[in-house]
């Protein structure tokens, strides 16, 4: 296939426009060293914004001659780019939004890496690292009322489900709420698209469409064109913590293994004894066609984490206005609670996150096989291990390192008791049947096998 490519040099847009000589030297050194492959792959993913594919390896192979270098000049830096996807340009000039996101990559992959060399060996140090990354990205706004709604859901969803996510986003936008997602297509794009129209109708300037991602997933889920604030966290655990620390309310649309991972992460935190008093609006929603999907998810949660877990969320089917009203009411409770307890509106410091949820999990064959999936575990610990299991499945499905490991060694083996494995098997099988594991048109071969 002959891909159209463009060469160019660009100056900082939105980020890194004022740097000291020392900071410039650090950027130059890191961009040419061990971080270069990571910087290159994430930059290519941004330049392929809107790319309708979840095959990160294929993207890298398609543009195997793509190169990007940091150039040092008296007035700062420039990026020297060769063989970039032509879709990122208009009449030879890079689209402004893509240029902004490209410098977000430079900021997060290289600049933040140098700032976070302190060992992360406790829960407070992990939270501190997330805070510094978000503050460095200028994501934390101190003089703003709570209004960020995190929307989770699959990149591979049916057309009717996608249209519904836009309707929900529209209703949220009419109420002055901003959107934060995983930055990719599908249920991550739909709410942003709906909110942009609503913000325009309300003449609301400065609407925020925040995308939080991590290096392992960005190539498979390139930022959608609506994202205007992008942050790349070092790993999935810090990405998930960034969501729960900055979001004021959460909406879950239909999705696959990645969405299940996010749900389990959040429920594991909310079920922690220290968090019982903290208001945290969480809504599962979709069109009428998704009612069976949420029944399956609800049954899985109750079968594995107990009926107690279901009190942390509500399910609303095919009613975008009810979703938006419930979210607005929930965020009002969040504001009142944080004001009463002196917690920041822009970062949820009071939420306790057990260190087990923050430690990076490497989804290789040994670690996946050794996961403890037993019904006798405390529920928030079981949720943490189930989250890791689904994280491994996501890695085997779309993350380049996981895909290569599966190709070399075969599927992951996941061991556990029948009480856990049976409902997990039913849920995963439903994801496969509904084509939620990969984009439609591709053949899905399971990257896992369940051992009961």
URPE-V180823 format. One record per residue. PHI is phi in degrees with one decimal (NA if undefined). OMEGA is omega in radians with two decimals (NA if undefined). NEAR is the number of other C-alpha atoms within 10 Angstrom. Layout:
PHI|OMEGA|NEAR + PHI|OMEGA|NEAR
//
This chain:
NA|-3.12|4 + -95.4|-3.09|6 + -90.5|3.08|10 + -75.0|-3.09|11 + -132.3|-3.10|16 + -136.9|3.01|17 + -108.2|3.12|17 + -164.7|2.97|15 + -127.1|-3.12|15 + -132.2|3.08|16 + -96.1|-3.11|18 + -55.4|3.08|18 + -126.6|3.06|16 + 85.9|-3.10|15 + -141.6|3.00|19 + 59.8|-3.14|18 + -85.3|3.07|13 + -127.8|-3.07|12 + -131.9|3.02|14 + -79.0|3.10|10 + -60.4|3.14|13 + -62.8|3.13|9 + -64.5|3.09|15 + -62.3|3.14|19 + -62.2|3.13|13 + -63.6|3.12|14 + -58.8|-3.11|23 + -64.1|-3.11|17 + -63.7|-3.09|15 + -68.9|-3.08|18 + -68.7|-3.13|23 + -103.2|-3.07|14 + -103.9|-3.02|10 + -66.7|-3.13|10 + -83.8|-3.05|14 + -58.7|-3.14|18 + -57.7|3.13|13 + -68.2|3.10|16 + -59.2|-3.11|23 + -63.5|-3.08|19 + -67.5|3.12|23 + -69.6|3.10|24 + -63.6|3.12|27 + -64.1|3.12|25 + -61.3|3.11|25 + -67.0|3.13|28 + -66.3|3.09|24 + -95.2|-3.13|24 + -49.5|-3.10|25 + 88.9|3.12|19 + -64.2|-3.08|20 + -90.3|3.12|16 + -159.8|3.07|20 + -115.6|3.13|24 + -107.9|-3.11|19 + -65.0|3.13|23 + -64.2|3.13|17 + -63.1|3.12|14 + -62.7|3.14|18 + -64.6|3.13|17 + -71.3|-3.12|10 + -64.9|3.13|14 + -117.9|-3.07|17 + -64.9|3.14|10 + -97.2|3.09|11 + -68.0|3.11|20 + -137.7|3.08|18 + -145.4|-3.10|22 + -134.0|3.05|17 + -90.6|3.09|19 + -106.0|3.13|17 + -97.4|3.08|15 + -131.0|-3.13|9 + -58.6|-3.09|6 + -92.5|3.12|11 + 132.1|-3.07|17 + -130.2|2.95|20 + -138.3|3.02|17 + -105.7|3.10|18 + -102.1|-2.97|15 + -118.4|3.13|17 + -127.5|3.05|16 + 61.2|3.09|18 + -84.6|3.11|24 + -55.4|-3.07|21 + -64.5|-3.12|18 + -64.7|3.13|17 + -84.0|-3.04|21 + -128.0|2.99|18 + -127.9|-3.10|10 + 52.8|3.08|7 + 81.9|-3.13|12 + -110.2|-3.10|15 + -65.0|3.09|21 + -59.1|-3.01|14 + -56.9|-3.12|14 + -61.2|3.12|17 + -69.0|3.10|23 + -61.1|3.10|20 + -60.8|-3.12|20 + -66.4|3.14|24 + -64.1|3.10|25 + -75.9|2.98|24 + -64.8|3.09|25 + -61.0|3.14|26 + -59.3|-3.14|23 + -60.6|-3.01|21 + -81.5|-3.08|23 + -75.2|-3.02|27 + -104.5|-3.06|21 + -64.5|-3.13|21 + -66.3|3.12|21 + -58.2|3.14|15 + -69.9|-3.10|14 + -78.7|-3.02|13 + -116.4|-3.13|14 + -86.7|3.09|9 + -68.8|-3.13|9 + -57.2|3.10|9 + -105.4|-3.01|15 + -123.4|3.13|11 + -154.7|3.12|14 + -62.8|3.11|17 + -60.9|-3.13|15 + -69.9|3.08|14 + -66.8|3.11|19 + -63.6|3.12|20 + -61.8|3.11|15 + -62.9|3.12|22 + -61.3|3.13|22 + -58.2|-3.09|21 + -66.4|3.10|15 + -63.5|-3.11|24 + -69.0|3.11|21 + -67.2|3.12|12 + -62.7|3.11|17 + -82.9|-3.13|18 + 60.7|-3.14|12 + -85.5|-3.05|17 + -92.9|-3.12|16 + -107.4|-2.97|12 + -78.7|-3.04|10 + -107.5|-3.11|9 + -129.9|3.07|9 + -65.4|3.10|14 + -56.5|3.14|24 + -157.0|-3.10|25 + -96.7|3.10|23 + -105.3|3.08|29 + -84.7|3.13|24 + -115.2|3.10|29 + -109.3|3.11|27 + 163.1|-2.99|31 + -78.9|3.02|27 + -80.7|-3.14|29 + -113.5|-3.13|23 + -130.6|-3.14|23 + -70.3|-3.09|20 + -58.5|-3.14|10 + -62.7|3.10|13 + -67.8|3.12|25 + -63.1|3.14|25 + -61.9|3.13|19 + -66.9|3.12|23 + -61.7|3.09|30 + -66.4|3.13|24 + -63.3|3.11|22 + -64.5|3.11|26 + -59.2|3.12|30 + -62.8|-3.14|26 + -66.2|3.08|23 + -64.8|-3.14|29 + -63.5|3.10|27 + -61.3|-3.13|21 + -95.4|3.05|18 + 77.7|-3.11|16 + -95.4|3.10|23 + -97.3|-3.00|25 + -119.7|3.03|28 + -129.5|3.14|26 + -138.4|3.08|27 + -78.4|2.97|31 + 81.5|-3.07|31 + -88.6|-3.13|30 + -85.5|3.04|26 + 64.3|-3.10|28 + -69.9|3.07|29 + -87.7|-3.13|29 + -91.4|-3.03|30 + -52.8|-3.13|26 + -61.0|3.10|32 + -64.6|-3.11|33 + -63.9|3.10|23 + -64.8|-3.10|23 + -67.7|-3.14|28 + -61.5|3.14|23 + -67.4|-3.13|17 + -64.7|3.12|23 + -61.7|3.11|23 + -65.2|3.13|13 + -64.7|3.13|12 + -85.2|-3.10|13 + 54.3|3.13|11 + -90.3|3.13|13 + -86.0|3.07|8 + 77.1|3.07|9 + -58.8|-3.07|19 + -107.1|3.12|21 + -126.5|-2.93|23 + -91.2|3.06|23 + -117.3|3.08|25 + -111.0|-3.10|24 + -140.2|3.09|27 + -148.8|-2.99|21 + -56.9|-3.08|20 + -70.7|-3.03|21 + -112.5|-2.97|23 + -64.5|3.14|25 + -69.1|3.12|30 + -83.9|3.13|24 + -131.5|-3.13|29 + -59.2|-3.14|27 + -55.9|3.08|29 + -74.0|-3.00|25 + -66.3|-3.06|19 + -88.9|-3.12|20 + -55.4|3.08|26 + -117.6|2.99|18 + -138.6|-3.09|20 + -118.4|3.04|25 + -130.2|3.10|26 + -105.5|3.11|25 + -82.1|-3.05|24 + -64.7|-3.09|20 + -154.7|-3.05|17 + -64.8|-3.12|21 + -65.3|3.11|21 + -72.9|3.05|25 + -62.9|-3.14|19 + -64.5|3.11|22 + -65.9|3.10|22 + -60.1|3.09|22 + -59.3|-3.01|27 + -75.0|3.11|21 + -80.3|-3.06|18 + -100.8|-3.11|24 + -75.6|3.12|26 + -108.8|3.07|29 + -158.5|-3.04|26 + -129.0|3.05|26 + -123.3|3.13|24 + -114.1|3.05|24 + -96.9|3.11|28 + -57.7|3.14|29 + -163.9|-3.11|25 + -116.3|-3.06|25 + -63.4|3.14|25 + -65.2|3.10|23 + -68.0|3.07|21 + -61.8|3.09|25 + -59.6|-3.13|23 + -64.6|3.12|19 + -61.1|-3.11|20 + -65.9|3.09|23 + -60.3|-3.08|24 + -67.6|3.13|24 + -64.2|3.11|22 + -60.3|3.11|25 + -73.4|-3.10|22 + -65.1|-3.13|22 + -82.8|3.09|20 + -63.2|-3.08|17 + -53.9|-3.09|10 + -72.9|-3.04|13 + -106.3|-3.03|15 + -63.6|-3.04|13 + -95.1|-3.03|10 + -91.7|3.10|15 + -67.1|-3.06|20 + -152.5|-3.09|22 + -62.4|-3.12|23 + -139.7|-3.08|24 + -125.8|2.96|21 + -97.2|-3.10|22 + -151.9|3.09|26 + -172.3|3.09|29 + -70.3|-3.12|19 + -55.8|-3.13|15 + -64.9|-3.12|13 + -98.2|-3.09|18 + -62.5|3.10|17 + -64.8|3.13|11 + -58.9|-3.09|19 + -72.6|3.02|21 + -64.4|3.10|12 + -64.4|3.13|16 + -64.2|3.14|21 + -61.7|3.13|18 + -64.0|3.12|18 + -63.0|-3.13|19 + -61.9|-3.12|22 + -66.8|-3.11|14 + -71.6|-3.07|17 + -100.3|-3.08|22 + -103.4|3.12|25 + 94.1|-3.13|13 + -61.7|3.13|12 + -56.5|-3.09|11 + -65.0|-3.06|19 + -72.7|-3.14|15 + -77.2|-3.10|8 + -88.5|-3.14|16 + -142.1|2.99|17 + -124.0|-3.14|16 + -110.1|3.10|17 + -123.2|-3.08|18 + -107.1|2.96|17 + 57.4|3.10|17 + -150.1|-3.05|15 + -65.3|3.13|22 + -70.0|3.10|14 + -64.1|3.10|14 + -60.3|-3.10|24 + -65.3|3.13|24 + -66.2|3.13|14 + -63.8|3.13|18 + -68.1|3.12|25 + -61.9|3.11|22 + -65.7|3.14|13 + -64.2|-3.14|18 + -69.0|3.05|25 + -62.7|3.08|18 + -66.4|3.10|17 + -60.7|-3.14|22 + -61.3|-3.12|18 + -62.9|-3.13|13 + -64.8|-3.10|16 + -68.0|3.09|18 + -65.7|-3.14|12 + -64.3|-3.06|9 + -98.8|3.09|9 + 69.9|3.13|10 + -89.1|-3.11|14 + -67.0|3.04|17 + -72.2|-2.98|24 + -91.8|-3.12|20 + -156.8|-3.04|21 + -82.2|-3.10|19 + -69.9|-3.02|17 + -73.8|-3.10|15 + -69.8|3.10|18 + -86.1|3.07|17 + -121.4|-3.14|23 + -60.4|-3.07|17 + -60.2|3.11|15 + -61.8|3.12|15 + -79.6|-3.05|24 + -101.2|-3.10|22 + -73.4|3.14|17 + -57.3|3.12|14 + -105.3|3.12|18 + -91.6|-3.05|14 + -80.4|3.04|22 + -97.4|-3.03|17 + -63.4|-3.12|19 + -68.4|-3.12|12 + -64.0|3.12|16 + -66.2|-3.12|23 + -69.9|-3.07|17 + -94.4|3.13|12 + -61.2|3.12|17 + -90.7|-3.14|18 + -115.8|-3.05|23 + -126.5|-3.06|20 + -67.8|-3.08|17 + -79.9|3.14|8 + -67.0|2.97|13 + -53.9|-2.96|13 + -59.9|-3.13|20 + -71.7|3.06|24 + -74.7|3.08|22 + -62.4|3.10|22 + -60.6|3.13|26 + -62.9|-3.13|23 + -73.3|3.05|25 + -63.5|3.08|25 + -58.5|3.13|24 + -64.3|3.13|24 + -61.8|3.13|27 + -69.2|3.09|24 + -62.4|3.09|24 + -64.8|3.11|27 + -66.1|3.07|27 + -59.5|-3.14|23 + -60.9|3.14|25 + -68.7|-3.14|25 + -79.2|-2.93|24 + -133.6|-3.11|23 + -82.8|-2.98|24 + -56.2|-3.12|20 + -65.0|3.12|15 + -68.1|3.13|24 + -60.5|3.13|21 + -66.4|3.13|15 + -64.8|3.11|19 + -66.1|3.14|20 + -62.4|-3.08|11 + -86.1|-2.99|9 + -115.5|-3.10|10 + 88.6|-3.05|16 + -67.4|3.02|20 + -67.1|2.99|25 + -102.3|3.13|18 + -115.8|-3.05|23 + -104.9|3.09|20 + -179.0|3.14|18 + -72.9|3.11|13 + -55.0|-3.09|15 + -61.9|3.12|14 + -100.2|-3.05|20 + -68.6|-3.10|19 + -62.8|3.10|16 + -66.0|3.10|19 + -66.2|3.12|20 + -62.0|3.13|15 + -61.7|-3.11|14 + -66.1|-3.13|19 + -63.9|3.13|19 + -63.7|3.10|13 + -66.6|3.09|18 + -61.9|-3.13|19 + -65.1|-3.10|16 + -62.9|-3.11|10 + -91.4|3.11|17 + 57.7|-3.14|20 + -100.1|-3.12|23 + -86.6|-3.14|28 + -137.9|3.13|23 + -63.1|3.11|19 + -55.0|-3.13|14 + 101.1|3.11|7 + -105.5|3.13|11 + -86.5|-3.10|10 + -99.8|3.01|15 + -110.6|-3.08|11 + -54.3|3.13|17 + -96.2|-3.05|20 + -144.5|2.92|20 + -140.1|-3.10|13 + -93.8|-3.13|15 + -112.6|-3.05|12 + -101.8|NA|12
//
